Amino acid sequence: MTEILICGKTEIFTEEALLKLAEGCRVVVAGKAVQRKKQKNIIIYKISVMEEQFRQLFDVYSFQTVFYVSGYADGGEGSFGELQQLERVMTVCRDFQVNKLTVLSSTDSCNYFIDHAEKGDILRKSYYSNRTFGAGQLEEACSFYGDRLGVSTVVLQMPYLADRINEHNFLGSIYQKLYEKQKILFPYHRDTPVDFLSLSDLTELMLEITEETEDEGGVYSAVSGYNYTYGDLEDMIRLAAPDAEILYEKYPYLAEIPDYPSGLRKKYGFIPMDNVMENIGAYYRTFLREVVKRRKGLAGKLSGLLAKTGKGVLKYAELVLVFIIAEFISKYTSDSIYFKFVDIRLFFILIMGTVYGMRTGLVAAVLECLVLIREYMHMGMSGTILFYNIENWIPFIVYLMAGSITGYISDKKDNALIFLKREYSLLRDKYLFLNEVYQGAIENKGEFKKQILGFKDSFGKIFDAVQKLNSELPERIFYEGLKVLEDILENHAIAIYTMDASQQFGRLAVCSNSLLTALTKSVRISDYQQVYDVATKKRVWKNSEMIPGQPMYACGIFRDETMVLMVTIWEAEVEQYGMHYMNIFQIMCGLVQTSFLRAMEYEEMTASQRYYPDTHTVYPQRLRQALDIQKAMKEEGIADYVLIRFEDGDLKRLDERLTGMVRANDMLGMDEKGNIYLLLVQMNRKNFHIVGNRLKSLGIAYQIVEDIT
């Protein structure tokens, strides 16, 4: 499956757009994406192009095309380090020999005029804003890096993008301002041309660019072909929101937007279909439905935010509450002898510092210090005495040290825990990334294996063919050989003939289903003399002159320089006339020859175990094997047979009387009960009368049966 990578400002692609791309290829996204759920053929990695993990993606996937979405696409202001990101992407594409890099830029890159330098006649481009200058520099960088690194680069100068719902595009920001009753500020004049390209058309263009393999890059204007102005856009917006406040920055605009993407149509066959301007109102109503739905969903997020911030509020509320309780206990237990040895205030500081950390512990200590100062003042001690008498400092020092030390220990423990959590989170993210990459590599491996094994002339196919042809029975070789030839040659007009000893006749052994009723069961070699002469020279006959009635291809199978089989192809498609196809045909005939000769030699070596002594009659097991194969071929419509049972049970007498009449392809055999059968291959009841008349002339009684009883 074709694999593409989308990186850069990926948030402009909606979930629907990614799903459409995934219908024709596997989509890998590196960056932010709106895709939430895992979908088939869509893999999302939340990484930037500057991370090392971005390069690792190319180790796993074989990207045919990489799409880099610049920060200037869809009216954007550019991304941080845009040129460095572009250089990084191009370098990786060069290192991994990516076929093509497509950069999604903006039509605003053409908004400049040619000016002369102050000295000399050097021409230069003068841009009207930082954004248009940045977009122009990006395209210059594409040309520079593309030539230096040798990367085929396609630059798409796009207008604004539009889709049914997307907050991350130009229209989405307008709708957001309409919803929030904010001013809408258009960059140019009311009569300035404006254009929108739908995401549906963009994804279609991306697929067409991916499928094209002959292009060498270039710069194209990806416009919609509809001519509108910002004034038309304002009118459409006011129809949807009459109270909209729309202003213009009135920047100059000199770029000429093409009326139609002729270059893209000529190169890629791209034809834009959607007129976005007609759907501005429908898009806004859809946006409102989505926003209302999201606002309801935000209620839970808001409560969660309150719960999160509520922890800090609760902490200080608990601080004040416990402080009041501690002061209450201290006041009403000051006269008790038991509390002379217990400092409630110090205990309060220890609790706050241990539970909430150093900051809260110090706040608790300061509160108690203020209470202590108030107590000293209530006892009549002046501030001067309190300050200059060092002994009075001891309670303050103890309170502050208790709050700071217990708080420090608590913070140290919490910080260590937070560090461990962050370290765990980092390791987990790395593990998840590597696991996703590994799973992607496993999927690629499986698909490549299927492609390799499934290719018609691959080693996997050849090995599978050899295994199927590994049989001791010639009939099985015919059966499996035809299926293997049809599968690998992708042709269903194949026939295999057996040659008689005199090389005058060819008997049809097996043929494709489409030829079963079209071919005769026996052919005279003299009628195909040209084919026979070429085949006997161990060459492949090819009907280059399109001689009627002759097969398109023919190849002989030999034993001791004598042709024993002939494999023919009677029909062929136009793309099957080449030398490559003829070579595959010859190789497959060689495999059939090897297997068939091995089966014949095995038959001869085991003749004493297969035939009754001094007869041509096979044992029951061999007869049943041949009959089973003939049944299977008849069910698939590639061969036919007739089975007859003789009334005469004398084996030797019947064997002598049938000598000379039974063809080499036919088989005489006996079952376990002593019944004698004759299996006539490539024979049906319509033409059986030829054999039946011969048997009657010899006075041999018989009966046609369906199976061995």
Buried (B, 14 or more C-beta within 10 A) or exposed (E): EBBBBBBBBBBBBBBBBBBBBBEBBBBBBBBBBBBEEEBEBBBBBEBBBEEEBBBBBBEBBBBBBBBBBBBBBBBBEBBEBBBEBBBBBBBBBBEBEBBBBBBBBBBBBBBBEEEEEEEEEEEEBEBBBEBBBBBBBBBEBBEBBBEEBEBBBBBBBBBBBBBBBBBBBBBBBBBEBBBEEEEBEBBBBBEBBBBBBBBBBBBBBBBBBBBBEEEEBEBBBBBBBBBBBBBBBBBBBEEBBEEBEBEBEEBEBEBEBBEBBBBBBEBBEBBBEBEBBEBBEEBBEBBBEBBEEEEEEEEEEEEEEEEEEEEEEEBEEBBEEBBEEBBEBBEEEEEEEEBEEEBBBBBBBBBBBBBBBBBBBBBBBBBBBEBBBEEBEEEEBEEEEBEEEEEBEEBBEBBBEBBBBBBBBBBEEEEEEEEEEEEEEEEEEEEEBEEBBEEBEEBBEEEEEEEEEEEEBBEBBBEBBEEBBBBBBBBBBBBBBBBBBBBBBEBBBBBBBBBBEEEEBBBBBBBBBBBBEEBEBEBEBEEBEEBBEBBBEEEBBBBEEEEEEBBBBBBBBBBEEEBBBBBBBBBBEEEBBEEEBBEBBBEBBEBBBBBBBBBBEBBEEEEEEBBBEEBBBBBBEBBBBBBEBBBBBBEBBBBBBBBBBBEEEEBEEBBEBBEEEBBEBBBBBBBEEEBBBBBBBBBBEEBBEEBBEEBEEEEBEBEEEEEBE
